[in-house]
Amino acid sequence: MTTTATESADVVIVGGGIEGTAAAWALARHGITDVVVCERNTVGSGGTGKSSGIARCHYGVPSLAAMAWKSLPVLEEAEEILGVDVGFRRTGYVVGVGQRDVDSLRANLAAQRRLGIDTESIDRAEVAKLWPSADLTDFAAFGWEPRGGHGDAYRTAQGFSAAARRYGVRIRQGSAVSEILTSSGRARGVRLAGGETIASGSVVVAAGPWSVSLLSPLGIELPITVHREQLILIRPGAGADLAGAPVFSDLVSLQYIRPEPTGELLVGNSDLGTLEPADPDRYSDRADPGFLESAVGKVALRLPGLPDPALASSYAGCYDVTPDFNPVISRTEVDGLVVAAGFSGHGFKISPAVGELVAELVHRGDSTDPAVPAADFRLERFGEGAPLTSPHPYVGAGQLR
């Protein structure tokens, strides 16, 4: 093994995606600036770059809704706060449900309002104005978030990274971590693939699906399934001006639709009842023919008023999914070792609050925000048989909303 000089830092963060860079920025704002982020490729090059970038606070889990609400101002005011435009567009977010989910929708909206979230019920006529091309006949109720929207997760990670650097955080790209170093039950740093070591008493593992193999040698088992998620882009046709249309979460046909700045429509899947296990290093980056047929068919039924829709392209990414579809943001049995992984598709919209919670776990050992208790996201919940679940889930969509 190559022997190289040993570096040191107060905190080493493994993973330069949106959660790792958010944590670096939050730590720096807490006054902890001797931080090194080790990213095996380039900032945002993993799952972050494949995010659909939707921002919403519509969650049935109160702490997750609170995290999204807490994060929203950072996305809205990123140019002032981070110094860069992260592509956030406030278009609003509408969620529609069938008759069997009306009670859950009302209960979730009420719970969100108790947290201070700006959300309300709206009627079919109002949604028809927002999405005039849509067939809304099979919806029974709708919720509305005027401050919802969408942004660019890759640009957001770059923004966190640049802001952290200004505080003195070091971002090491092309620095794959091969081992978490421990002794006497405590984190001692990391070893890089080339043999170099970075000594540190605090290590944060925020490496998405790659977190599993890093923690397993320490006896820490992350219950994460890597799931391949497919998306399509639709050209709506000449004359269709949908650039300002809100994000539409369709919980009847289990899809979501949002406009791209190019005028295309990004269409994703809200049915994760059956996962598609994948290797995050080797998976098809294009949608399968069967998925294309299903997704295009659902869009055609939901948006019959599009003038001349056509499939523009498709792509796929990977979710790191936990059994309850909620993240692990937790201290571990190894003193000084914190994990932030298993975001199950929620990561972009809650990333500023994730960074803050990670920083508090490193700095204080617990959360100081009563609306975001660290205990909710503890790793031990799975072994305890106490998953973090919504008291008012939607049929079909499960814990995704």
N, C-alpha and C positions, 0 to 999 in steps of 0.2 A: 504493500500500500504506500502511496506517495505520502511523504511527510512534509507538511507545510506549516507555516507560522500559525499559531492559535490566536484568534481574535476573541474579544469579549464584549459583552453588552449586558445591560440590566435586564432586557427582555429580548428574546428571539421569537419572531413570528414566522411560522412555517406556512407559506401560502400567500401569494400576492394577488389573490382575487379580490372581489369587492369586500368580503368580510375581513380578510387579513389587513387590507389597506385601511379600512374603516377603523379597525382596532388600533393600528399604528397612529392614525390621526387623533383618535380619542385619548390614547395614552399620552401623546405629546401635549395635548391640551390639559391633561392632569399634571403636567410638569415632568413626566417620565419621557425624556427625549433620547436617552441612550438605548435606542431600539434598532434592531436589525430585522428587516423583512427578507426572508429567503424565498425566492420564487424560482421554480425549476426552469421556466421558460421566460415569458415576459408578463408584465403586469396585465391582468385581465384576460390572459390567453386560454384559460380553462373554461369551466362552465359559465363564468361571468360573461364571456363574449357571446354566448348563445341565449342569454336571457331575453324574454319577450318584453321586459322592462315596464310592466304594468304597476302603477301605484294605486293602491286602494287601502282603505281601513276596514273593509267589510269582512270581518272575521267573527266567528262564533266564540273563539277562545279570547276572553277579555284581555289577557296580557299580550297576546299577539296583536290584537286591535290597537292596544295602547302603544305598542312599539311602532306600529305603522303610523299612528297619529303623531307620535313624538318625532318620527323621522321626516315627516312630510315637509316641515319648514326648511330643512336642509336641502332637500331636492328642489323646492320652489325657489330658494334664494341662494343656490349654489354659486352663482357668479360672484355674489358678495361674500359668501362664507368661505368657499373653497378657492375662489379666484378664477373659476372656469365655468363655462356653460356646459352642463351635463346633458343637454338635450331634453330637459323636462318640459312637457307641455301640459298645462292644466286644461283638460278637455271635459272633465267630469267622468263619473263612473256610474253606469246603470246596471242593476242586477234584476233579472226577471225570473220568476218562479211559477211553477204550476200549482194547481189547487192543493196538492198534498203537502206543499212546502210553505203555504201561506202563514201558518202559525209560527213556524221557525223563522221566517223572514221578519215578522213583526217583533218577535222576542229578541232577535239579534239586533235589529235597529234600535230597539229600546235600550238594550244593554250598551250599545255603542254611544248613544246619546248620554247615558249616565257617565260615560268616560269623558264627555265633552266633545265628542266627534260630531262634526257637522254632517248629519245624514238624516234622511227623511223618506217617507213614502211619496210616490208620485203616481198619477193615474196613466192609463193607456194613451189618452190623447196627448199628454205631455211627452211621452216616449215617442209617439208617432212623429212629433215635430223634430225630435232629436235624430231619429232614424226613419225618415220618410219612405225608404225603400224596403222596410221590414214588414213581414207578416207577423202580427202580434196576437193573433186570435187565440193561441193556445196558452197564453200567459194569464195567470190569475192575479198577480200583484207584482209591484216593482219597488225597488229601493234606489235612492239617488244620493250620490256624494258629489257635490259641486266642485270639491277640491281634488278629486281623483284625476288621474291622467296617465301619462306614460313618459318614459325617459330612456336613456341609453346607459345600460349597466356598465359597459366597457368604459365609456367616457367618465362615468361616475367613479369607477375604480382608479382611473388615471387622475381624477381630481383629488380623491383622498390621498393618493400617492404623492402628488405634487405638493399638497398642503402639508403633509407630514414631513416631507423633505425640507420645507422651509423652517420647520422647527429643529432640524438636525437629524431626523430619522434617516438611517441608511437603507436604501432599497437595493438589494443584490439580485439582479436578474441572472438567469442562467446558473443558478446556484441550487441544485437539487439536494434536498436533505435525505440522507439514507438511514439515519438513526437518531433517536432521541436518547441523549446520554443521561443516565441516572446513577446515583449511588446513595446508599443508606436511606432509601425511600424518598429521595428528593431529586428534582430535575437539576441537571448540571450543565445543560447546553445541548448542542446538536453536532452531528458529524455530517459533512457534506459528501456527495458522491465521489469527489476527487480525493478525499481523505482529510481535508482541512477540518478543524473543529472550531466551534464558536462557544466559548464558555458563558453560561448564564444561569442564574438561579431561578429564572422564570421563563417558561416556554409556552407559547400559545400555538396550538395546532389548528389551523384553519385551512386545511388543504382539500376540502370537499371530499369526494369519494376516495382520494388517496390517503386520507386521514386514517382509514381502517388499518392499512398495512403498516403504518408508522406506529400505531398504538398497540397493535396486537402483540408484538414481542415483549411489551411491558405487562402483559396480562390484562390489558384494558380492551374489552370487546365492544366495539361500536356496532349496534344493530342497524346497519345501513345496507340497503339494496340499491345498486346502481341501475337506474331505469332510463332507457332511451325514450326521449319524447320528441315527437314529430310535429312540424308546423308547416303551413303553406302560406304563400302570398298570392293574392288575387288582384288582378287588374279589373276595376269595376266597369270600365268602359268610358268612352268619351262623354263629357257632360256631367259626369257624376262628381259632384264637389263634396267630398266627405272628409276633407282635411281637418275640419273642426269637430267632427262627430265624436261623441264620448266613447270610452271603452264600454263594450256591451258584454256583460257576463250572462250568457244564456244557459240557465240551469234547467231548462226543459230538454233541449237537445244536447246539453253538456258540451258547449263550446264557448270560446270567447273570441271577440273580434275587436280589433282596434285599427285605426288608420295609421299608416306610415306617413312620414313627411313627404315621400315621393308621390302620395296619392293612392298607393296600393293598400290593400287590407291584409293585415296579419291575422291569421286564424289559427287558434290553438285548441287543444283538447282539454276538457274538464272532467273526463272520465278516466280515473286511475284505478278502477276496480280491479283491473288485471295489469300487473306490471310487466314490462319487457326487460328482463335482466340484460345488462350489457357490460362490456369491458370499456371503461372510459378512455383507454388508449387506442382502442381498435373497434370502431363502430361505423355503420353506414351514415354518411352525412346528408343523405337524401331520403325523402319519404318513400315508403313502400307503396307499390301499386294499390294494394288493398286499402291502406290508409287514405291515399289520395281519393279513391272512389268514394269512401265513406265521408271524408271531410268536405269534398266538393259537393256531394249530395246534400249534406246538412246546411251548407252555406246557401245553396240554391233554394232550399225550402224556406230558410229564414229570411233571405233577402231577394225575393222574387222581383223587386222593383229595380234592380241594377240594370243599367241600359245594355251592356254587352260584356258580361263578366268572362274572364279568361284566367286560367292558371298561369301565374308568372314564374314561380319557382317554389322550391321547398327546401327545408333543411331540418337537421335534427341536432339535439343536444342531450346531455345527460343530467338527470336529477339524482342527488344523493338522498334517498328516501328512508325515513325512519318508520317503525311500525305504526306510530300515531300521526305521521305526516307533519310533525313539528320538530324544530331543531333541537340539538343538544348544544347548550351554551353553559359550560359547567366546569367547576373544579373537578379534579380526579383524585384517586387514591394516592397518586404520586404528588407529594408536596411541591407546589410551584408549577404544576402542569395544568393548563386550562385547555379545553377543547371547544371549538365552535364549528360544528359540522352538521350534516343531515338536514339541510334547509328545505328540502322537499319542494322546491319551486318558489318559496317565499322570500328568498334572500335579498333581492334588489330593494324592495319597498320598505324593508325594516333595517337595512344595513347601517344607517347612522346610529340607531338605538342598539344594534348588536355591538357595534364598536364601543359604545358607552358601557354596556353591560360587561363586556370582556375587560375593559379598562378597570372597572370597579372590582371585578373578581381578582384581577392581578394586584390592584392597589390596596383594596380593603377586604377582599374575601367575600363580599356580598353586595347585593344591589341596595342603593339608597332610594330608589323610586318604588313606592308601595304599589304602583300600578303595574310594575314589571318585576315581580318577585323572582329572584334567581332560582328559587326552589322549583318553579314551574318547569324550568328547562334543564333540571339536573339529570345527569346520565342515569342515576340510580333508579329513576322512576320506572324503567322497563323491568328491572329485576324485582321491583316491589309490586309489580302488577298494577301500577297507578299511572297509566298513560295520560298525556295531556290532550284532552278531547273537548269538543264543543258540546255544551249541554243542549244545543238546538241545531243538530246537523241537518243538511239537506239530503234528501233521498237521491242516491246516485252519485252526487258530488262528494259525499262523505265528509272528510275533514278538510277538504281543500278550501272551503269557504267558512 
